Amino acid sequence: MAFVATVNHYKYQAFQWRSEASLTKKLVLAVGMACVTGIMAQLRIYLPWSPVPITGQTFAVLLSGVLLGAWGGGLSQAIYAGLGFAGVPWFANWSGGIAMLAGPTCGYIVGFVFASFFIGYVSDRYVRARSFAGMLGLMLTATFLLIHGPGLLHLGIWFAAFKGQPIDIGQIFWMGSIPFIAGDVTKAVVAAAVAACVAPKTAYNVPETAGHRK
């Protein structure tokens, strides 16, 4: 029991430090998380029927909101996306550059920002969300609505505008979502388990009216 209490104490201290850190420190944390996302993006599996690969970067995106909070997590993914589009080669397959804006995966990358912000916002303010079930619900919602949503929208536009091959919604889902369901659910489950273990189950330096909601 003493060991568990000590671990919980240090988890609380770490998250409280993160929430009270200076702007400079938060920026450093965001840049660090962007780098982690870039490294995880190199873990990829290409599918013969889709231009969108399965990558490990989603795992980093899901955890970034929990570890850095709404603004820190969202900023980390905005840095990842912005620098990648500017030319830093840390997207999947060590790619990057302005041409990626016209590529099939642009919508998913933009969705990372929304997903991280959403997870950080909810998990910071609602203690109940830090359970495994709560985290899993958040991460599945973020994955399939906030990442897949923009990704599928852009993928449809990409086929019509850049490939000259308009496709129907069923084809878009088959190429941009359905093949990745099992992998994305697995990553969400693992990320939720990690998040539930590291996130303290008490409020840490958030508004009184929100942080203590159960």
Buried (B, 14 or more C-beta within 10 A) or exposed (E): EEEEEEEEEEBBEBBBEBBEBEEEEBBEBBBBBBBBBBEBBBBEEEEEEBBBBBBBBBBBBBBBBBBBBBBBBBBBBBBBBBBBBEEBEBBBEEBBBEEBEEBBBBBBBBBBBBBBBBBBBBBBBBBEBBBBEBBBBBBBBBBBBBBBBBBBBBBBBBBEEEEEEEBEEEBBBBBBBEBBEEBBBEBBBBBBEBBBEBBBEBBBEBEEEEBEEE
